[in-house]
């Protein structure tokens, strides 16, 4: 969708939001009115008017949805996000829009009740949009300097000081990623284009960085500017890690493709009756490509292959997954008119480490020296990430596994001499067995007791607790049948009780 088409669609939706609200305004006011103020009270904060929650429900939530900041999606927008001011006071952000890949703050929205007064000078009349921006800039300058004489209505002195505290509560990194601050009552809206510079930088505040809309009608007329300033895909990278082939061809130019590696997507789900469910695992061929300094997994979702039970002859499955992967690779080569030579697993630099929104909001607390977590992390030797986990509540668990020159992450060593500890009974005899014998497949293990891909050795499970790449969905996989053996056990492969594989560890990494 072009910018012109998207901005026109937003203006149409915004106009409909305003019309819907005005058509219901009387009923909304009757349902969501503040109680009558005490006798003799004249404070604007206590005037009888529509409650803030109604403004949020009928205007602000709808406005954010139209801008692709959906408050119903916690990974995109956090409501009532918490922080602390410099003096330790608890702060609440009404809405905090975050980047999907890093969870760093991008958009801060401060909601006001519909009837809250617009900014104006003390004892002054209403202002037009341009003058309002100038008055706000002057007032913010005075607040940053600590002046007691702030040239704006007293109600707004409190609001601006709150916003100054909000900005101070955000960690240094978060201030660099926060692109916009929106303050709105629905009846008026103010967009701070450079919030960190406006509220925290020394020197004069640039009034051009404060964009005001004094009414709902003015907001609709200026819809193109609102869209340009706040539309989510214009502020953050909203592309998902996993793309369909069609999405990749549309969004990733051939000139932007760098290194690539073979991969598969693994989905873990359950089927059957509610009281008699059984785990299912599907495999899809994929190609990992680097573009724009980030990785994308291009997945052939039309090529779904159920993984057969371990212990069953997998030769046909391996042939099918290799055929599907090769077909995907050739299709992309043809469409992009590129050679696309996938690199080896050993050459893969690793996926970037997952990041937390806590880094953007405050100092990320490191585990205390000597704590269980600190000792556990100290024992971890994982240096590269080969698996990306998509953990979305209510959806099937999805994992993209980088496989290098192979099209699957399991190897077949049926020709090798068997390991005793594929069997729980043998491991139990030697007092190294896992607590429970795994007699059936589970959502996080596609092997069961006695099979050549299975491991029942508790010692080995403990040793690999912090190094196994597949632990999230393959808890009992024998390391000798895994293509990541070269990475996990590069320091001391002799710790493995299993017999040596037919090909060397070094070859597996190449």
Residue pairs with C-beta under 8 A, 6 or more apart in sequence:
1 9
6 227
6 231
7 223
7 224
7 227
7 228
10 66
10 67
10 223
10 226
10 227
10 231
11 220
11 223
11 224
11 227
13 66
14 63
14 66
14 219
14 220
14 223
14 226
15 220
15 223
17 59
17 62
17 63
17 66
18 216
18 217
18 219
18 220
20 58
21 28
21 58
21 59
21 186
21 216
24 58
28 50
28 54
28 58
29 50
31 54
32 50
32 51
32 53
32 54
33 48
33 49
33 50
33 51
34 46
34 47
34 48
34 49
34 50
34 51
34 113
35 48
36 48
37 43
37 46
37 47
37 48
38 46
44 116
44 117
44 155
45 155
47 115
49 113
49 114
49 115
49 116
50 113
50 114
50 115
51 113
52 111
52 112
52 113
52 114
54 114
55 111
55 112
55 113
55 114
55 185
55 186
56 94
56 111
58 186
59 114
59 184
59 186
60 95
60 109
60 111
60 184
60 186
61 71
63 184
64 70
64 71
64 77
64 95
64 97
64 109
65 71
67 226
67 227
67 230
67 231
67 232
68 231
68 232
68 233
68 238
69 76
69 77
69 95
69 97
69 107
69 230
69 232
70 76
70 77
71 77
71 79
71 95
75 98
75 100
75 103
75 392
76 97
76 98
76 100
76 232
77 95
77 96
77 97
77 98
78 93
78 95
78 96
78 98
78 357
79 94
79 95
79 96
80 92
80 93
80 94
81 92
81 93
81 95
81 96
81 361
82 90
82 91
82 92
82 93
83 90
83 91
83 93
83 166
83 169
83 170
83 361
83 362
84 90
84 91
84 169
84 362
85 91
85 165
85 168
85 169
86 165
86 168
86 169
89 165
91 165
91 166
91 169
93 108
93 109
93 110
93 166
94 109
94 110
94 111
95 107
95 108
95 109
95 111
96 105
96 107
96 108
96 109
97 105
97 106
97 107
97 108
97 109
97 232
97 235
98 104
98 105
98 106
98 357
98 360
99 106
99 177
99 236
99 237
100 236
100 237
100 238
100 240
101 237
101 241
101 294
101 355
102 177
102 355
102 357
102 359
102 360
103 355
103 356
103 357
103 360
104 173
104 174
104 177
104 355
104 357
104 359
104 360
105 170
105 174
105 177
105 178
105 357
105 360
105 361
106 177
106 178
106 179
106 180
106 235
106 236
107 178
107 179
107 180
107 181
107 182
107 230
107 232
107 235
108 166
108 178
108 180
108 181
108 182
108 195
109 181
109 182
109 183
109 184
110 159
110 162
110 163
110 166
110 181
110 182
110 183
110 184
111 184
111 185
112 159
112 183
112 184
112 185
113 185
114 185
114 186
114 187
115 185
115 187
116 155
116 185
117 153
117 155
117 156
118 126
118 127
118 132
118 187
118 188
118 214
119 127
119 132
119 135
119 136
119 139
119 152
119 153
119 156
119 190
119 212
120 126
120 127
120 132
120 135
120 152
120 153
120 156
121 127
121 135
121 151
121 152
121 153
122 151
122 152
122 153
122 154
124 153
126 214
127 135
127 214
128 214
129 211
129 212
129 213
129 214
129 218
130 212
132 190
132 212
132 214
133 207
133 208
133 210
133 211
133 212
134 207
135 151
135 152
136 152
136 160
136 190
136 207
136 210
136 212
137 198
137 204
137 205
137 206
137 207
137 210
138 151
138 152
138 205
139 150
139 151
139 152
139 156
139 157
139 160
140 160
140 164
140 198
140 199
140 205
141 204
141 205
142 149
142 150
142 151
143 150
143 157
143 160
143 161
143 164
144 164
144 199
144 200
144 202
144 205
150 157
150 160
152 160
159 183
163 181
163 183
163 199
164 199
164 200
167 175
167 178
167 181
167 195
167 196
167 199
167 200
168 200
169 361
169 362
170 178
170 360
170 361
170 362
171 359
171 360
171 361
171 362
171 363
173 359
173 360
174 359
174 360
174 361
175 196
175 200
176 196
177 360
178 195
178 196
178 360
179 195
179 235
180 191
180 192
180 193
180 195
180 229
180 230
180 235
181 191
181 192
181 195
181 198
182 189
182 190
182 191
182 192
182 230
183 189
183 190
183 192
184 190
186 216
187 215
187 216
188 212
188 213
188 214
188 215
189 212
189 213
189 219
189 226
190 210
190 211
190 212
190 213
191 210
191 211
191 212
191 226
191 229
191 230
192 198
192 199
192 209
192 210
193 208
193 209
193 210
193 211
193 229
194 206
194 209
197 206
197 209
198 205
198 206
198 209
198 210
211 225
211 229
213 219
213 222
213 226
219 226
227 234
228 234
232 238
237 294
239 251
239 296
241 295
241 296
241 297
241 388
241 390
241 400
242 265
242 286
242 296
242 297
242 299
242 390
242 398
242 400
243 251
243 252
243 296
243 297
243 298
243 299
244 298
244 299
244 301
245 298
245 299
245 300
245 328
245 331
245 332
248 289
248 296
248 298
248 332
249 335
249 336
252 289
252 291
252 296
253 291
254 336
254 337
254 338
256 291
256 292
257 289
257 290
257 291
257 336
257 338
257 340
258 289
258 290
258 291
259 289
259 290
259 343
260 287
260 288
260 289
260 290
260 340
260 341
260 342
260 343
261 287
261 288
261 342
261 343
261 345
261 348
261 402
261 403
261 404
262 286
262 287
262 288
262 325
262 329
262 342
262 402
262 403
262 404
262 405
262 406
262 407
263 285
263 286
263 287
263 288
263 297
263 400
263 401
263 402
263 403
264 283
264 284
264 285
264 286
264 321
264 325
264 400
264 401
264 403
264 407
264 408
264 409
265 283
265 284
265 286
265 297
265 299
265 398
265 399
265 400
265 401
266 281
266 282
266 283
266 398
266 399
266 400
266 401
266 473
267 281
267 282
267 284
267 396
267 397
267 398
267 399
268 279
268 280
268 281
268 396
268 397
268 399
268 443
268 444
268 473
269 279
269 280
269 281
269 282
269 396
269 397
269 443
270 277
270 278
270 279
270 280
270 443
271 277
271 278
271 280
272 278
278 441
279 441
279 442
279 443
279 446
280 306
281 306
281 307
281 446
281 473
282 304
282 305
282 306
282 307
283 304
283 305
283 306
283 307
283 321
283 408
284 299
284 300
284 301
284 303
284 304
284 305
284 324
285 299
285 300
285 303
285 321
285 324
285 325
285 327
285 328
285 407
286 297
286 298
286 299
286 300
286 325
286 328
286 400
287 297
287 298
287 325
287 328
287 329
287 332
287 340
287 342
288 295
288 296
288 297
288 298
288 400
288 402
289 295
289 296
289 298
290 296
294 352
295 351
295 352
297 388
297 400
298 328
298 332
299 400
300 324
300 327
300 328
303 324
303 327
303 328
305 317
305 320
305 321
305 324
307 317
307 446
308 314
308 317
309 441
309 446
310 446
310 447
310 448
310 451
310 452
310 453
310 454
311 447
311 448
311 450
311 451
311 452
311 453
314 410
314 412
318 407
318 408
318 412
321 407
321 408
322 407
322 408
324 407
325 407
326 407
329 340
329 342
332 338
332 340
333 339
333 340
342 404
342 405
343 404
344 404
344 405
344 509
344 510
345 386
345 402
345 403
345 404
345 405
345 406
345 483
345 484
345 486
345 508
345 509
345 510
346 404
346 486
346 509
346 510
347 404
348 384
348 386
348 402
348 404
349 384
350 383
350 384
350 385
350 386
351 384
351 385
351 386
351 387
351 388
351 402
352 385
353 385
356 364
358 364
358 365
366 374
367 373
367 374
367 377
368 374
376 465
376 466
377 466
379 466
380 466
380 467
381 466
381 467
381 488
381 491
382 466
382 467
382 469
382 488
383 487
384 487
385 469
386 401
386 402
386 469
386 484
386 487
387 399
387 400
387 401
387 402
387 469
387 470
387 472
388 399
388 400
389 397
389 398
389 399
389 472
390 397
390 398
390 399
390 400
391 397
397 443
397 472
397 473
399 472
399 473
401 409
401 469
401 470
403 409
403 483
404 483
404 509
405 510
406 483
408 483
409 470
409 482
409 483
409 484
410 453
410 477
410 481
410 482
410 483
411 480
411 481
411 482
411 483
411 501
411 508
412 481
413 452
413 480
413 481
413 501
413 502
414 452
415 502
416 480
416 499
416 500
416 501
416 502
417 499
418 452
418 499
419 452
419 478
419 480
419 497
419 498
419 499
420 426
420 427
420 430
420 497
421 427
421 430
421 432
421 455
421 456
421 457
421 460
421 497
421 498
422 449
422 450
422 451
422 452
422 453
422 454
422 455
422 456
422 478
423 449
423 450
423 456
424 433
424 434
424 437
424 438
424 449
424 450
424 456
425 437
426 456
427 433
427 434
427 456
427 457
427 458
432 457
432 458
432 459
433 456
433 457
433 458
434 456
434 457
434 458
434 461
434 476
435 458
437 449
437 456
438 445
438 447
438 448
438 449
438 454
438 456
438 476
439 448
439 449
440 448
441 447
441 448
442 475
443 473
444 472
444 473
444 474
444 475
445 473
445 474
445 475
445 476
445 477
446 453
446 473
446 474
446 477
447 453
447 454
447 455
447 474
447 476
447 477
447 478
448 454
448 476
449 456
452 478
452 481
453 477
453 478
453 481
454 476
454 477
454 478
455 461
455 476
455 477
455 478
455 479
456 476
457 497
460 479
460 495
460 496
460 497
461 475
461 476
463 495
464 471
464 479
464 488
465 471
467 488
468 474
468 484
468 488
469 484
469 487
469 488
470 477
470 482
470 484
474 482
478 498
479 485
479 488
479 489
479 496
479 498
480 496
480 498
480 499
480 500
480 501
482 488
483 508
485 493
485 496
485 501
485 505
485 508
486 505
486 506
486 508
486 509
487 509
489 495
489 496
489 505
490 505
493 505
501 508
